[in-house]
Amino acid sequence: MIELSRGEARRLAVAGQLLDGPRPTDVLEVVEHLGRVQMDPTSAVAPSQLLVLWSRLGTYSVAELERLLWEERRLFEYWAYIVPTCDYGVHRETMRRYPRGERTRSVYMRGWLAENRTFRRYVLGKLRREGPLRSRDLEDRAVVPWRTGGWNDGKNLGRMLDLLWFRGEIMIVGRDGAQRIWDLAERRLPAAEPRLPQREVARRLVEGQLRSRGVARADDFGYAFDGAPPGRGRALLELVREGVAVPVGVEGLSGEWYAHRDLLERGPGEPRTTLLSPFDKVISNRERTEELFGFRFRLEIYVPKEKREYGYFVLPILHGDRLIGRIDPLMDRRSGRLTIHAVHAEPGAPGDAGPAVGAAIQELAAWLGATEVVYAGRVPAAWQPLD
C-alpha cells in the first residue's frame, strides 16, 4: 500500500477533476472525463453546470455545450445531469431497471405507471406522431392522480414525463425558454446498439469514477444513478489485481482509500487558482472535503437570509491544492455588474494569494460579460486590493 500525505491526496483529487494545468481544451473532453456534470438552475451567477465547465476550461462558449447537446447529440441530459452519449450503454442499464427495489417510493411508482398505462401510451404515441413537443403540448390524461403527500401531488403530466425520462423512453431534446422539449429517446440515442455486459458496466463505472475522483474511499465511487450496479465489488477487485486501482493510505485518515494508477504516475500538474460552483464534485462529499482540504462547506441557498453564514450562492476558492476561501457574488445581467458582496479567507490562507484570487474573479467577470466588478463588502486585509 502506498502512503500519501494529505497534500499528495489533495493534489490527486484536484488533478482527477481537471483543476490543475494544463487546462482541457473543449467541453466534450471535460464531460467525458468527469462522467456527469450536475445541473442546477440557480443563476445568481450562472447555472451550476456552466460554472463547473468554466472552472476547468476558463473562458468558453456556452453555444459549444448547446451544440453538443441539441445538434451533435454527443451529450444528453439524464437525472438532472449532463452525461456523454458514449456512456449511454452504461446508463441504459439504470433506465431498464427504473424504478428498482422494494422501497415504498419505488413500489408506488411501479404501481402508478401500471394504473396509468393508457396515459403512458398517449404520451408516447403523441410524441411518435408529432414530436418533438413541449410539456404544454401534452395533456394530463392520468386515470389515477399522483399522490405521495409532497409538492408534486396533482402534477400528473410532469411526473409521467419524468418517469418515462428516467426509464429511457423519452428524453429532453431542447428548450423553449424554461419549457423542456421532449421526444422519443430512440430517435436521439443509440438504442440499437447491443447491451453492455453487466461486468463491463460495473468496470466502467468503477474505473471512470475513480479516475475523476483522483483519490477516494471505496464507498465513494463506482455507482450508477440508481445505486451500486451488479458486480461493483468484483470490478474493483479486478482493477486492483491489474494495478489500475491502487490501494493507498492517507495521512491521518481512516478507511480504505484508492487512487487511479494513471494519476499516481502522472505527477503533480501546474497549480491554478479558480472559483468552484457550490455543486462542484470537489466539494459535493462534505466529509471528504473537510478531511482532505480542512474546508467546511454548506449550501445556504435554502437558508433564510438572516441565518446565512457566508451568503446565498457562495463560490469556494481553489488555490493550487487548497481551498483557501470563498466569495459571495451576484451577477446583474441587466446592468452588466458583478457584485462581490464578501470575500472570506480561511484560517491560514496564504497572504500572497490576493492577486491570484483577484485574477480569478476578473476572469469570471469577463466570461459572464460583466462590464463592472464591484466589491461591496469585506475583503481580507492581506488580499487587498483585489481589483
N, C-alpha and C positions, 0 to 999 in steps of 0.2 A: 504494500500500500504506500502510495506517495503522500507525504505530509506537506500540506500547503500552509503558508502563513495567511493571516486574514487578508493582507494586501494582495497576495497572489490569487486568492479566491475571488476577491473583488475584480481584479483585472480579467479573470476568466469570464465572470458574469457580464462585464461591460463588453468584452470582445464578442461573446456569444450573441449579444443584442446589437451588434454592428455599431457601437457607440465609441469606438476608438478609430484611429486613422489607419489606412486611407478610407475616405468615405465611399460608400457604394455609389453607383452611378445612375441607377434608374429605379423606378417604383417597383417594377416586377421583381427585380433582384431582391429588394428588401422583403416584399411579402412572401416570396417563395422561401427565403431563408427563415423568416420568423414563423411561417406556417399559418398564422392567423393574426389579424390586427383588429382589436376590439373597436366597435363603433359606439359613439355616444353623440347625441345631437346638441348637447350643451355648447353654445357658441359665444361664451363670454370673450373668448379669444378666437378660437376656431374649433370645429368639431374634432373630437379626440383623434379619430383615425388620420386626419390631416396633420395634426401635430406630431403624432408618432412618426409619420414619414418624414416630416421636416427635421425632427431631432436627428435622424440618421443621414438624410440627404442634404440638409441645408436648403437653400432656395431651389424650388422645383415647381413645375406647373401642375396644378390640380387637374387641368384638362388631360394630362397624361393618365392619371388614375381613372378618370371617367371614360377615356377611350379604351383602356384595358378592361373595364367593367362592361360597358354597353356596346362597344363596337367590335373589338377584337375577341372579347369573351375569354380572356386569359385569366381573369379574376371573376369571382362571383360572391354574392352575399349569402351567408348562412348563419343562423343563430346570432344575429347582430354582430357578426364578424365579417371581415373581408378575407377570403381564402383563395389560394391559387387553384385554377382549374386542373392543373396537373395532379392535384391531390384529390380530385373528385372520387377516384376509386376507393380512397380511404374513408371519405365522408359518406359515400354511398352506403356503407355498412351501418352507420348510425341511422341513416334515412330508412333503411329496410327494417331496423329494429324498433323504430319510434312508434308509439311510446312504449318502452320496455319496462319490465319489472312489475312488482306487485304492490308498490306504494299506492296509497289511496288515490293520489292525483293521476297516476298512470292508468289505473283501473277505470277511473272516471272518464278519462279522455277516450279510452278504447270504447267504453260503453256509449259515450256521447256520439262518437263517429258512427257507431253501428245504428243508433237510433235515428241519425240524420243522414242515412246513406243516400236518400233522394236529394238532399241538399248538396251533398258532395258531388253527386252525378251532375247536378245542374251547373255547379261552378266549373267543373272540368269540361263539360260539354260546351258551355258558352265560350270558355277560353279557346277550346279547339276550333270552334266555328268562327269566332270574332276576335280572338286575342291578337296582340296584347291589349289588356284593358286595365283601367284604373279601378280602385276599390269601389268608387262611386258608380261605376258602370255595372256593378253586380247587385243583385237583390238579396235581401235576407229572407231565405226560404226555410229557416230552421223549423223542424217539426217539434223538437224539444229544445227549449232555450237553455243557454249556458248558465248554470247556477252553481257557483262554488263559494259564495259569500264574500267575493272580492270585488275589486273595481272593474273587472271585466264582465261582471254579470250583465246579461242582456246584450252584450256586444257580439252577437252570434256570427255575423259575417267576418268580423276581424278574427275571431277565434278559429273559424273554419279555414280562413286563408293561412293563418299561422300554422295550424296543424298540418295542412297539406304541404306547406313550405318545409316544415321540419321533416316530413315524410319523403321529401324529394319529388313530390308530384307536380308542384308548381314552383316558380322562383320569381324573384324581383328582377326585372329586365330594364328598369329605368325609373325615372321620377319626373313627375309633373308638379313642380313646387314641392310641397310636403306630401303629395299623394304618391304612393308607390304604384308602379305599373307592373302587372303580373302577366305571366304566360306559362304555358306548359314547359316543365323542365326538360322534357325530351327534345324540345326544339333548340335548346340552348346549351345543354351539357352532353358530353359524350356517353350517353346512356347505352349505346350499342356495344361499347367495349366490354370484354369479358370481366366478370367479377374477380377481384383480387383474392387469393387465398388468405384465410384468417392469419396465418403465420406472417405473411408479408405485411398485412395491415398493421399488426401489432409491432413488427420490427420498424416500420417506417415511422410510426408514432413515437416509439421509444427513442430511436436514434435522432430523429428530427428535433424533438423537443429537448433532448439533452444537449444537442449542438446549439440550439438557440438560448438555452438557459446558461450555458457555459459551465456551471457547476451547480449541483442541486442534490438535495436528499432524494432517496429512492421514491418517496411518495409524492414528489413534486413534478414528475414528468411521465409521459407515456400514456396520456389519456385522450380518448375521443370526447366529443361534445356530450355524450350521454354516459360517460364514466369509463372505467377500465375496459379495454377491449379483451375479448378472449385471447389467451396466450401472452398477455403482457409480461408476466413473470418469466416465462420461458424465453421470450425475446430478449429481456435484459440479461439473463444468464448467458445466452449465446453471444451477445455483444461483449460481455465481459471476457468470455473464453477467447474471442477473436482479438481482444485488446482494443476494441473500439470504445467501449465504456470502461473507464479506468477508475477503480475504487480509490478514493482519496480520503485523507483525514484533513479537517480544517481546524487550525489552531484555536483551541478553547471552545470548540463547538462539538456537541454530541451528535450522534446519529450516523447513519450510513449514507455517505456522500459519494457522488460520481462526477467525473469530468469527461468531456469528449477528447479522445486522443488527438484529433487534429488541432484543437485549441492549445492543448499542452505542448505540442510540438512546434506550434507557430511562434511562440514567444510573444512578449508584450508589444502592442501596437502603439502608435503615436497618440498621446493623451489629447483629449478635446474637452472643450467646455461648451455645454449646451443646456437647454431647458427641456424638461420632460412633461408630457401630459400627465395629469393625475391618474389616468388609466393605463399608463405605460407598464409593460411587463416587468421592467426593472423593479418597480415598487408595488406590484399587484399582490405579491405574497408578503404581507406586513411583517410576519415573524422573520422571514429570511432577510428582509430589508433591514430590520433592526439588528439582527445578528451579524450580518456581513458589513453593513455600512454604518451601524450605530445611529441610524436615522429613523425617527418615529414619524410616520405619515398617516394621517387620517383624512378621508374625504369629507369636506364640510359643505358641500353643495346643499345638502338637505338639513343642515343645522341652522336654527334661527340666527339671524344676523348678529344679535347681541351676545350669542353664545359662541361665536366662531373665535378660534384662537389665532388663525392666520389669514383667513379670507375665503371667498366663495369658490374661485376656480384657481387654486394655487398650483404653480409650476415649480417642482423641485429643480435645483441647480446641480447638474453633474459636472464635476471638475476633475478630469482625469479618472481615477478610480474611487473618488469620494463624492458623497452628496453633501455639499457644503452650505446649503441654504435653500431658500425658496422665495418666489416673488408672487405678489397678488396683483395680476394685471386685468385690464378691461379694455377691449377694443371697441371704439365707437366708429362704425363704418360710415356713418353719415358725415361726421366731421373729419374723419381720417386720423383721429387722435388715439394713440395707445397710451393709456394712463396706467402707471405703476403705482398702486396705492401703498405698497410697502415692499421693502426688500429685507429679508431676515437672514442673518448669518448663523450657522450652527456654532456651538462652542468649539473652539479650536480650529475654526476655519482659517485658512491662510490669509494673512493680511494683504498679501500682494496679488490676490485673485481679482481685485476690483476691475482692472482693465479687461480681463477675460470675460467677467460677468457682464460688464457694460457692452462689450462687443457682441455677446450672445443676444442680449436684449435688442441691440440695434439690428442684428441680422434677422431676428424675429419680426421686428417692425417693418423692415424692408420687404420681407416675404409677404406680410399681411397687406402691404400697400399703404402703411401709415405714413402720413406726411409730418407727423409730430409725435415725439415721445415726451410725456410729462411725468415727472416724479412728484407725486402728490403727498407722499408720506415719508415714513422713516427709511433711512438708508444707513447701514453700518458705517460708523465714522472712518474705519480703516479702508473702506471701499470707495469713499467719496473722492472726486465726483465720478459718477457712472456715465454721465452724458458727455 
